[in-house]
Amino acid sequence: YSLQVTKTARNETIAANLATGTTDEQLAKNYDQLIVTGTPPKPTPVASPFATFSKTVTVAYVDANLAVSTQDTHIKKITVMMTWQEGSNPKSFQMATLKAQD
């Protein structure tokens, strides 16, 4: 049991670090370079040595109440979801942040 807990904690830490890196990459872009995604994109594999993880990045307009909007509100929500398998169990970690137009 303790080995499984250790493996889960390790994978969650890796997923959090990968999500943070991806979020930082997105935040480094200009507001106009963040393309709003309509339907959620398909997950993309992460490069080796983390090939067991996949990531999905979604960008959406949000209003002042953080509700998704179809119009440009000058605020975009960036959501990064990391997914992986532990045995037969799918696992995920999600991180979100906001980018305002300058």
C-alpha positions as CSV (number, residue, x, y, z in Angstrom):
1,Y,0.0,0.0,0.0
2,S,2.8,2.5,0.9
3,L,4.5,1.9,-2.5
4,Q,1.2,2.8,-4.3
5,V,0.8,6.0,-2.2
6,T,4.4,6.9,-3.0
7,K,3.9,6.3,-6.7
8,T,0.7,8.4,-6.7
9,A,2.4,11.2,-4.9
10,R,5.3,11.1,-7.3
11,N,3.0,11.2,-10.3
12,E,0.9,14.0,-8.9
13,T,4.1,16.0,-8.2
14,I,5.3,15.4,-11.8
15,A,1.9,16.4,-13.2
16,A,1.9,19.6,-11.1
17,N,5.4,20.5,-12.3
18,L,4.5,19.8,-15.9
19,A,1.3,21.8,-15.6
20,T,3.2,24.7,-14.1
21,G,5.7,24.7,-16.9
22,T,2.9,24.7,-19.5
23,T,1.1,27.4,-17.7
24,D,4.2,29.5,-17.6
25,E,4.7,29.0,-21.4
26,Q,1.1,30.2,-22.0
27,L,1.5,33.2,-19.8
28,A,4.6,34.2,-21.6
29,K,2.5,34.7,-24.8
30,N,0.9,38.0,-25.6
31,Y,-2.9,38.1,-25.0
32,D,-3.6,38.0,-28.7
33,Q,-1.4,34.9,-29.2
34,L,-3.6,32.9,-26.8
35,I,-6.1,31.3,-29.2
36,V,-9.5,30.7,-27.6
37,T,-10.5,27.0,-28.0
38,G,-14.1,26.1,-28.9
39,T,-14.3,22.4,-28.2
40,P,-11.7,21.0,-25.9
41,P,-8.7,19.9,-27.9
42,K,-7.4,16.3,-27.8
43,P,-4.7,15.6,-25.2
44,T,-1.1,15.7,-26.6
45,P,1.7,13.5,-25.2
46,V,4.4,15.1,-23.2
47,A,8.0,14.6,-24.4
48,S,10.3,11.9,-22.9
49,P,11.0,11.2,-20.1
50,F,7.4,12.0,-19.2
51,A,5.8,10.2,-22.1
52,T,3.3,8.6,-19.8
53,F,1.6,12.0,-19.3
54,S,-0.6,13.9,-21.7
55,K,-1.7,17.5,-21.6
56,T,-4.7,19.5,-22.7
57,V,-4.6,23.3,-22.9
58,T,-7.8,25.2,-23.2
59,V,-8.3,29.0,-23.5
60,A,-11.6,30.7,-22.9
61,Y,-12.9,34.2,-22.5
62,V,-14.3,34.8,-19.0
63,D,-16.3,37.6,-17.5
64,A,-15.7,39.4,-14.2
65,N,-17.5,36.6,-12.4
66,L,-15.2,34.0,-14.1
67,A,-18.1,32.6,-16.1
68,V,-17.2,31.5,-19.6
69,S,-18.1,34.1,-22.3
70,T,-18.4,33.8,-26.0
71,Q,-17.2,37.4,-26.5
72,D,-13.8,39.0,-25.8
73,T,-14.0,40.3,-22.2
74,H,-10.3,41.2,-22.2
75,I,-9.7,38.3,-19.7
76,K,-8.8,34.8,-20.8
77,K,-8.8,31.7,-18.6
78,I,-6.0,29.2,-19.4
79,T,-6.6,25.7,-18.1
80,V,-4.0,23.0,-18.3
81,M,-5.0,19.4,-17.6
82,M,-2.4,16.7,-17.2
83,T,-3.6,13.1,-17.5
84,W,-1.9,9.7,-16.9
85,Q,-2.6,6.1,-16.1
86,E,-1.8,4.4,-12.8
87,G,-2.4,0.8,-13.7
88,S,-6.0,0.7,-15.0
89,N,-7.0,3.9,-13.2
90,P,-7.0,7.2,-15.2
91,K,-5.6,10.1,-13.1
92,S,-5.6,13.9,-13.8
93,F,-4.3,17.2,-12.4
94,Q,-5.7,20.5,-13.5
95,M,-4.4,24.1,-13.1
96,A,-6.0,27.3,-14.3
97,T,-4.9,30.9,-14.4
98,L,-6.1,34.2,-15.9
99,K,-4.5,36.5,-18.5
100,A,-5.8,40.1,-18.9
101,Q,-5.3,42.2,-22.0
102,D,-2.8,45.0,-21.4
